[in-house]
Structure formats: C-alpha cells, structure tokens
Amino acid sequence: MNGGGGSLRSLRWVILIAFLALVLVLLASGHLLVGALLCALAAFRIVLILLFARRRRAFSDRRNSDPVHRLLRRLARREFTVAANAMGMEPAQLRQEFTRGARLPR
C-alpha cells in the first residue's frame, strides 16, 4: 500500500469530515435524535480509524525488525537475480516489469 494507501486514508478522513458537517446541519436544523445518533457513529468511526492506523504502524515496525522477514527479503532478491539471468535481463529491469505487472516473454 505504498502508492494508494495514503490517498485512501486521506479519503477516509475527507468522508468523515463531510459526515460530521452533515451531523452539524442536522443538529442545527432541530433533528437532535438523528444528529446525536450520527454523531455517535462518527465518533466510533474516528476511534476505528485511529486504532487501525496504530495497529498498522505496530505491524510494520515488528515486520521490519523480524530476522525471518529480513532473510525472506534477501532470498527474494536472489531469486530475482537468478530469474533475470535465466531470461537474459538485468535484475533491476525484471523488478520494474514485475512491479508494473507486465507479462514477460517465456
């Protein structure tokens, strides 16, 4: 989630702000019960967004310090090198093609 993850999180906050604006309009127009209920739902959503962001950071911190994860990443780099040599390509070019999702020649 490197490229689109940040924009998705931003979109969640934008939707939440628009939702809170709707709640304020409802409360101002005298719809107290519906406004209060939607306000409680918005508060719950804020808690969920913050909780998941915290869990995501904790997971990425743990994953980066895990020796098994580092070993697997090293092995994956070597596999790219072996595959690139077998196809007559540079490993960096193979990684780019793999990241782009392009179909490689057989």
Secondary structure, DSSP 8 states (H G I E B T S, - for coil): --SSHHHHHHHHHHHHHHHHHHHHHHHHTT-HHHHHHHHHHHHHHHHHHHHHHHHHHHHHHHHHH-HHHHHHHHHHHHHHHHHHHHHT--HHHHHHHHHHT-----
